[in-house]
Amino acid sequence: MAGELARRGLTVRIVDKATEPPPDHSRALAVQTRTMEIFHSMGIADTAMEHAMRVGGLNVLLAHGRRARLPIFDFPELSTPNPGIFVIQQFDTERVLASRLPALGVTLERGVELASYAQDSAGVTCALRRADGSTEEVRAKWLLGCDGARSPVRKGADIAFEGDTYDDHCMLGDLVVDWPLPDGEIYLSPSRRGVAAAFPVPGSHRFRVILILPEAPPAHGAPPSLEEFEGSMRETIPVPFKVQRAIVLSRYRLHHRVATHLRKGRVFLAGDAAHIHSPAGGQGMNTGIQDAYNLAWKLAAVEQGRMPAWVLDTYETERLPVARRLVGFTDRLFGLMAAHGPVARALRIVAPRLLSRALGLSAVQRRVLGFVSQLKIRYRKSPLSVQIGTPPE
């Protein structure tokens, strides 16, 4: 957000409560086609690609070592400079974005948090607090909250964050694993026990494995042992494997929430401050980046007198439905993957065969790629849009 605003000629101040850059352990991995288009516009696509691994295909694991595969690049719909799904670890994405700030005259101020703020018709007065305890009062025309799921900006604006927390048990492992599955592919494995998903990470035999189990997590909340993690993997992944090394093992809860509004006066929300959901589909970070890009060009155009003030209202008009659809979809998908009871277990047993047949249909393939790539996001109902023809399916 800060870099794009500065690139478009606005004066920006960016503060981050964290005192250090992100650790070399990523949360988000997937960078989708639409996001790469934005990176091209911003002039950072080549730098991002230096850290990227292109995913070859999406696979559903079947019994006896078989798999149904959806290749990513065999579709003319992905006619874009960098088609496909890319694995770029989040700390690399953040570093690429932050590295361009100095050239734009922007300093990333770490160890500085927003203590409070008050807005009026002309601007926002912000109280900042540094890690050493010193404080500063800042006057700004706008306040943009890209400050995560616990957003102080959202709370200060009294904007509700509607949704819930899933009851299920989720574990994550960044692993070096020896198995008969090729590197550079995504694998999904529904089973009676739960669902496993494996995402490639740069490096030989490196994968991030996420396990979603329809049971209450242990009360202690401590990270799983390698023995526990491997045991759950063996119950959900139908191929032989051996974990050579566990880089990170963690246990966590998943949430699904959407802010009721993305704007209140001179305050805006974007990214996790506006919407959080399960990691199904690798959409979260990408949606946040697209929030920021959408708002940045509009804010710059209004501030520079090139567009009327009402254009800022289209940020919520365009982006809030995207967030709601995304959370709704991932909620339904997560519900199928992690639902309790005999019917749900039976569905997970037959799911690999059903998915295998579905992925063989070109119409299903196009819909899956359209959703995952985010190329099908459109703003037909926006006041900025005029439909003069029929868009391609």
N, C-alpha and C positions, 0 to 999 in steps of 0.2 A: 504493500500500500504506500509506504513512505517513498520508496524509490520511484514508483509510477507517478505519484503526485509531483515530486521534484522534477522528474523528466518532463512533465507537462507545464513546468514553470511556477509552481506554488512553493512557498516557504513552509517547511515542515520541521517539526520537532518530534522525535521518536524516543520513547523511554521504555525500558524493560526492567522489570523487577529482578530478573535473574542477573547475578553478578558475573557469570561465566557463559561462554558460548555453549550450545547444546552438546551433550556428550556424544561419543562415537557409538551410540546405540540408538537406532531409529524407532520411532513409532510408525509413521506412515512410510510406505515404500513405493506405491504405484503413482506414476505420473501419466495421466491420460492424454489422448491425442489433442483434445481441446486446450488443455493446459500448455502443451508444447506449442500450439498456435499462438497463445498469449506470450510465451517466452520469445517466439520469433518477433512478435510486435515490439517487445521490450528490448530486443537486441541481445538476449542472453541465451538463446537456444543452443548455440555452438558450445558455449561454456558448460551448460547443463549436460549436453550430450557427452562431454568428456567423462562424466561420472555415471553415465547411463548404461544399463544392460537392457536390450530389447527382448521382450518376452515372445517366445515362438508360438505358443498356443495355450489354450485352456483345456484341461483334461479332467474327465470324470473316471475315477478308478473303479474297475469292475472286478469280479471274482477271477481267481486263477491268473492274476497278473495282466489281464487285459485292460484296455482303457479306450474311452471314446474321446476323440480329440477335435477341437475347433481351432483351426489355424487362424492367425490374426491378420495375415497380409494378403489373403486371396480374394479381397473384396474391393471393387472399384469405389464403393462408398467412402473408403478411407483415402480419398484423393486429397492429400494434405502434405505439407513438406516433410513431416516426420510421422507417418502413420504407425499406429500400434500402441501397445502398453509398454511403458518403460519402468524399470526398477531404478530409482534414484533414492538413496537413503535420505531420510528427512534432514539429517544434519548437513548433508551435502547440498540439498536444495536450499536450506536456510543460509548456508555460507555463500552460495552463488548469489542469492538475492542481496545479502548484506555486503558483499564485496563491491557492488556497484555504487553504494551509498557515498563514499568519500568523493568520487568523481562528480557526483551530483550536488556536492556541498552539504551533505547530511551526515551528522554524527550520531551513531547509535549509542545512546546513553544507558549503560548497564548499571544495575544496582540502584535504579531510581523507580519508585512506584507512585501511582496515583493514590493519594490519601483521601481526597474528597474533591468535589467540584460543585459548582452552581452555574446555571445558565440563565441568560436573559435574552431579549430579542436581538441583541447585537453580538453576542458571543458567549464564551464559556470561561469562567475563572476556575483554574485548577490549582489545587494544593499538592505539591510534589514533595516526597520524602526520600532522602538518600539513605544508603546503607549505613552511613556514619551518624545518622540521626538528624542531620541538618535538613531544613525545609526551604521551599521556594514557592512563591505564588506566580503563576503564569496566566496570562490572558491570551486566549486563542479565539479565532472565529468559529472553529468547528472542533469537535472531539470525536475521534474515531476509535471505537473499542474493538481491538483485535486481541483481546486479553484473555482468551480461553474460556473454558466451560464455567469457571467460577467468577466470571467477569465482574469486577467492581464497577465498570462503566454501566453494564446492564442493570446491576442492582441499584446504582445511583439514579438511574432513569426510571426505576420502578417498573421495568418491563418484565412481565411474567415469562418463565422458562418452562413451558408445559411439556409433560411427558412422565417417564418413570424409569426405574432401574430394573433390569432383567434379574430374575432369581437364579439364573443358571451359573454353572461353574465354568469359568474360562481360564485356560492356561496358554502360555506362549513360550516358545523356545526358539532361540536363534542357535542353529545347530550346524555342525559338519556331520553329514550322515551318508553312510555307504548303503546305497540301494540301487535296484536296476532301473531307476527312472532317470531320464536325461536331465541335465542341468538346463536352466533357462526356460522352464515351463512352469505353469501353475497347475496344481493338482487339488481336486476336491473329492473327498471320500465320505459320503453319508453311510452310516452303519446303525445297527441296533443300539450300540452303546452311545452314539452321539455323532458328531461331524468333525472331521479333520480337514484342514486346508493348509497346503504347503506353497509358499511363495519363494521364488528364487531370490537369492542375495548374491551380489558379485563375489566371486571366489569359487574355487572348485568344490563341488558337493555341498555348498552352503544353502540352507533353506531356513525360512522362518515358518515354523509349524504352529498353527493355532488350533487348539482343541476346544470344542464347545460341547459340554456334557450336561444333559438335562437332570441336574441334581444340585442340591444346595452345596455351596463351597464350604470348606472347613472353617470353623469359627476363628481359628488362630490367624488365618490370612497370610501365613508365611509362604515364601516361594516354594514350589514343589521341589522335591529331590529329583535327581536324574532317574532314580529307580521308579518313582511314581509317574514321572512324565513318560518314560519309555513304556511302562505298563499300559497307560491309557492310549498311547500311540498304537500298540500292538492290537488293542481291541477295536481300533477304528480304521487302521490302514491295512489293506489286504495284500501287502507285498512284504517280502523279507527285508530287514534292514538292520543296521548296527550304527548306533550313534557313536561317532569317533570323538566328538568334543561338543560340549554344551557351553556356548559363549555367554548366553543369558537365559535364565529360566525365571518366569514370573507368573503370578496368579492375579486375576483382576476381575472387576465387575464391569458390565457394559450398561450404558444408558441410552435412552432415546428421548430427546427433548428438542423443541423448537421455540424460539422466542415468538411472542405474539405480535411483535412489531420489530422492524429493523431500524426505525428512526423515531426519535422523540425530540422535536425542535431542532437544535443544533448538534445533537448527539446521534451517531450511527453505530450499528453493530455489524460485524463481519466474522466469518469463520466460526470457530468453536464457541465464541461468545453468542452466536446466533443459532447454532444448530449442532447437535452431537447425535451419533447413531452408531450402530454396530459396524465393524469393518467390512461387512459383506460388499464386494464390488470394488473396493479400493477407491472410494469416492470422496472421503472426508477432506483431506488436504486440498484436493483439486477443486472442490466446491468452494472452499475458503479463498483460494487464489482467484477464482472467477468472481467471487463477491468483491474482492478488493479491486480488481481490474474494472468491473462494471461501475463501481462507485467513483473510482479515481478520475476517469475521463469526464464523468458528469460534473463532479465537483470542480474540476479545473475549468470546464467550459462555462459553468455558471459564474465562478469567481472572476473569470476574465471577460465577462459580459458577452460571450458568444452564444449563450443560450439563456432562456428565462428561468427563474427560480423554480418553477413547478417541475422542471426536468429532474430535480433531486427526488421528487416523490416517486419517480419510476424505478428507482433503485429497489424499493420495497415491492412495488408492483411486479417487477420482473424476478427478483431473486427469492422472495419469500415463497412463492409457489414451487420453485425448484427445490428449496429445502424441505418443504412439506411432502412433496412427491418422493424425494429421496428417503426421508425418514420413514414414510409409509411403506415404501418398497422394502427397505432393509428390515423393517419391523416384521413384515410378513415373511420374508425369507428367513430371518432369524427364528421366527416362531415355528416355521416348518423344521428347521434344523435342530432346534433345542426343545421342542414341545415334549411334554411328559405323557405317559400312558401307553397302553398297548397299540392303539391305532396309530399314534405318532411313530412308535418303533417300527410298526409294519410298513408305514410309508417310507421310512428311511431305508428299510431293507430293499424295497422295490425301486427306490429313487434312482440308483445308478442305471438300471435298465431303462427306466422312463427317460432319464436325461440323455442316455446314449442315443435313443431313437429320436428324441427331440432335436439334438444337435446335428442330426443328419438332414434336417429340413432347412432349406436355404432361407425360408422366411423367418424361422427361429434364429438362425445364425445372424441374419441382418439385425433383428431386434436386439439380440444380446450385445452385438458389437456396437449398435447405435447407443444403447444405454451405457455400457461400460466406457466407451470412448468419450461420452458426453457430447458427441456431435449432433445428437437429436434434440438438444436443448434449444427451444425457440421461444420467442417473446411475441407471439401473434396478437395477444390481447393488450400489449403495451400501448400506451398513448403515442409512443414514438414509432410504432409499426403501422405500415399501410400494406395490405396484401393486394398485389397486382397480378397474381397468377396462382397456380397450384403448385406447392412445393413437392419435390420428389419424395417418394416413400423410402 
